[in-house]
Amino acid sequence: MKKVTISLFYKLIYQLRKKRSQWDTTDISLQKRTSKKEEMKTICTCGRKAICNCRKVNGQFVFEGEQVAIDLENDVQYVSMCPQCYFKARRAFYAARKN
């Protein structure tokens, strides 16, 4: 009984090592494929490179609320903007809220 148990134990260890080596190679190839970063080039309305996203709800920029808004009642748009235009719209939004 003891020999059978030890034999099964070694077979199990062998199978786990074999599977692990397969997992490792799969993980490496998956990492190689996902490590590539591609930038989607977008242009702001002013002509500069856009790296910020801003949400417009019913034609007004919004900087508060849910992170993602999918709304069937309101017109929700996401606009790509350069940092200068983004912070300009953000300042205007908070200035309008104070008044």
Secondary structure as GFF3:
##gff-version 3
##sequence-region A 1 99
A	DSSP	alpha_helix	2	34	.	.	.	ID=ss1
A	DSSP	beta_strand	52	57	.	.	.	ID=ss2
A	DSSP	beta_strand	60	62	.	.	.	ID=ss3
A	DSSP	beta_strand	76	81	.	.	.	ID=ss4
A	DSSP	alpha_helix	83	98	.	.	.	ID=ss5
###
